[in-house]
Amino acid sequence: MTRPFVFCHMMTALDGKISGEYMRTPEASVAGRVFYDLAFGDDPYYRHQGWLSGRVTTDDNFTHHREPVLDEDAAPVPEGDFVAVPDSEKYYVSVDPSGRLGWESPDLTYQTTHAHVLEVLTGKASNAYKAFLRRLGISYVIAGDDELNVALLLDKLRMLFGIRTLMLGGGGVLNWSFIQAGLCDELSVVIAPVADGSSDSPALFETAGRTSNDPHHFELQTAELKNGGSVWLRYTLNDRTTKGTST
Ligand SMILES: NC(=O)c1ccc[n+]([C@@H]2O[C@H](COP(=O)([O-])OP(=O)(O)OC[C@H]3O[C@@H](n4cnc5c(N)ncnc54)[C@H](OP(=O)(O)O)[C@@H]3O)[C@@H](O)[C@H]2O)c1
């Protein structure tokens, strides 16, 4: 395999929502700790070299909807990818197809985890945005012309940055595009015993009009009761869609 092993790791409410008012409850707080320890703790179950997030998730958690400070007169940047740090212990891989995120630093800290930022762009990103990333020392790869090419992205993460295991960390739009592309190997969900009933919050998987809603199938590997009544489920992908079948 030339691509990384990909596991999708998420915390949800009982109704499969990945954000909303329920996040402020004690139940979500305990489940959030379980979630963190499994993939980022001192002795984690999953050991990975990077985790991947969609543009909305990054804006909500790290760049806080800031505008990037662009120089529209920047000299043309060299074609292709930019590898600022080829050997970071951990990468934060940020899917930002058009180049919209207002980074201020090439590194970030998520609780106790430090990581180098690695932006994933498409041909839609401007020269000014790529010059902005170079100025900050933020690595980037181009994965696709108009649309994100997930397979190409994974190859580049392995070849250019040595990422052997990658956590797919949401949100729902990004998660579903990997499932649809058949490029997610394992699903790990920590379910908190709480829900808020919101119709507006994103769920674990979202097509958002980008991908099809053909069902995909999962095979349960383990189910464990964790702290505070949370439940940890691990599935492998049973790569068989029901498209075109009647059962
Ligand atoms: N509970 C958890 O474990 C957990 C984990 C992560 C996130 N979250 C929460 O989830 C919420 C965000 O989820 P979300 O589903 O709304 O958004 P998301 O997946 O974080 O971001 C969606 C955006 O990412 C880009 N993108 C993702 N997949 C793409 C694809 N296949 N092709 C092209 N572009 C793609 C697009 O950016 P552009 O719009 O720029 O084109 C798209 O609009 C946040 O509130 C976050 O805090 C929860």
The ligand as an SDF file (V2000), in Angstrom:
LIG
                    3D

 48 52  0  0  0  0  0  0  0  0999 V2000
  -17.3950   15.5450   17.4090 N   0  0  0  0  0  0  0  0  0  0  0  0
  -16.2610   15.4140   16.7460 C   0  0  0  0  0  0  0  0  0  0  0  0
  -15.5110   14.4280   16.9520 O   0  0  0  0  0  0  0  0  0  0  0  0
  -15.8990   16.4570   15.7280 C   0  0  0  0  0  0  0  0  0  0  0  0
  -14.7350   16.2910   14.9730 C   0  0  0  0  0  0  0  0  0  0  0  0
  -14.4590   17.2410   13.9740 C   0  0  0  0  0  0  0  0  0  0  0  0
  -15.3310   18.3090   13.7590 C   0  0  0  0  0  0  0  0  0  0  0  0
  -16.4260   18.4590   14.5300 N   0  0  0  0  0  0  0  0  0  0  0  0
  -17.3490   19.6030   14.2810 C   0  0  0  0  0  0  0  0  0  0  0  0
  -17.9490   19.4370   12.9910 O   0  0  0  0  0  0  0  0  0  0  0  0
  -18.3470   20.7170   12.4900 C   0  0  0  0  0  0  0  0  0  0  0  0
  -17.9600   20.8820   11.0130 C   0  0  0  0  0  0  0  0  0  0  0  0
  -18.3900   19.7990   10.2380 O   0  0  0  0  0  0  0  0  0  0  0  0
  -18.8840   19.9770    8.7160 P   0  0  0  0  0  0  0  0  0  0  0  0
  -19.2830   18.6360    8.2400 O   0  0  0  0  0  0  0  0  0  0  0  0
  -19.8880   21.0900    8.6930 O   0  0  0  0  0  0  0  0  0  0  0  0
  -17.6180   20.5490    7.9180 O   0  0  0  0  0  0  0  0  0  0  0  0
  -16.1040   20.0350    7.5890 P   0  0  0  0  0  0  0  0  0  0  0  0
  -16.1020   18.6640    7.0070 O   0  0  0  0  0  0  0  0  0  0  0  0
  -15.2150   20.3210    8.7480 O   0  0  0  0  0  0  0  0  0  0  0  0
  -15.6850   21.1080    6.4600 O   0  0  0  0  0  0  0  0  0  0  0  0
  -16.3650   21.1290    5.2450 C   0  0  0  0  0  0  0  0  0  0  0  0
  -15.5390   21.9420    4.2690 C   0  0  0  0  0  0  0  0  0  0  0  0
  -14.2620   21.3270    4.0640 O   0  0  0  0  0  0  0  0  0  0  0  0
  -13.9640   21.3510    2.6840 C   0  0  0  0  0  0  0  0  0  0  0  0
  -14.1640   19.9560    2.1760 N   0  0  0  0  0  0  0  0  0  0  0  0
  -14.4220   18.8670    2.9090 C   0  0  0  0  0  0  0  0  0  0  0  0
  -14.5280   17.7700    2.1370 N   0  0  0  0  0  0  0  0  0  0  0  0
  -14.3220   18.1880    0.8860 C   0  0  0  0  0  0  0  0  0  0  0  0
  -14.3200   17.5320   -0.3770 C   0  0  0  0  0  0  0  0  0  0  0  0
  -14.4990   16.2260   -0.4860 N   0  0  0  0  0  0  0  0  0  0  0  0
  -14.1310   18.2530   -1.4740 N   0  0  0  0  0  0  0  0  0  0  0  0
  -13.9270   19.5750   -1.3790 C   0  0  0  0  0  0  0  0  0  0  0  0
  -13.9330   20.2610   -0.2260 N   0  0  0  0  0  0  0  0  0  0  0  0
  -14.1180   19.5740    0.9030 C   0  0  0  0  0  0  0  0  0  0  0  0
  -14.9580   22.3210    2.0500 C   0  0  0  0  0  0  0  0  0  0  0  0
  -14.4220   23.6250    2.2430 O   0  0  0  0  0  0  0  0  0  0  0  0
  -14.8910   24.9260    1.4110 P   0  0  0  0  0  0  0  0  0  0  0  0
  -16.2570   25.2600    1.9280 O   0  0  0  0  0  0  0  0  0  0  0  0
  -13.8770   25.9500    1.7440 O   0  0  0  0  0  0  0  0  0  0  0  0
  -14.8970   24.5150   -0.0360 O   0  0  0  0  0  0  0  0  0  0  0  0
  -16.1770   22.0510    2.9110 C   0  0  0  0  0  0  0  0  0  0  0  0
  -17.1400   23.0710    2.8930 O   0  0  0  0  0  0  0  0  0  0  0  0
  -17.6210   21.7400   13.3560 C   0  0  0  0  0  0  0  0  0  0  0  0
  -18.5580   22.3550   14.2060 O   0  0  0  0  0  0  0  0  0  0  0  0
  -16.6340   20.9350   14.1640 C   0  0  0  0  0  0  0  0  0  0  0  0
  -16.3200   21.4930   15.4150 O   0  0  0  0  0  0  0  0  0  0  0  0
  -16.7330   17.5530   15.5050 C   0  0  0  0  0  0  0  0  0  0  0  0
  1  2  1  0
  2  3  2  0
  2  4  1  0
  4  5  1  0
  4 48  2  0
  5  6  2  0
  6  7  1  0
  7  8  2  0
  8  9  1  0
  8 48  1  0
  9 10  1  0
  9 46  1  0
 10 11  1  0
 11 12  1  0
 11 44  1  0
 12 13  1  0
 13 14  1  0
 14 15  2  0
 14 16  1  0
 14 17  1  0
 17 18  1  0
 18 19  2  0
 18 20  1  0
 18 21  1  0
 21 22  1  0
 22 23  1  0
 23 24  1  0
 23 42  1  0
 24 25  1  0
 25 26  1  0
 25 36  1  0
 26 27  1  0
 26 35  1  0
 27 28  2  0
 28 29  1  0
 29 30  1  0
 29 35  2  0
 30 31  1  0
 30 32  2  0
 32 33  1  0
 33 34  2  0
 34 35  1  0
 36 37  1  0
 36 42  1  0
 37 38  1  0
 38 39  2  0
 38 40  1  0
 38 41  1  0
 42 43  1  0
 44 45  1  0
 44 46  1  0
 46 47  1  0
M  CHG  2   8   1  16  -1
M  END
$$$$
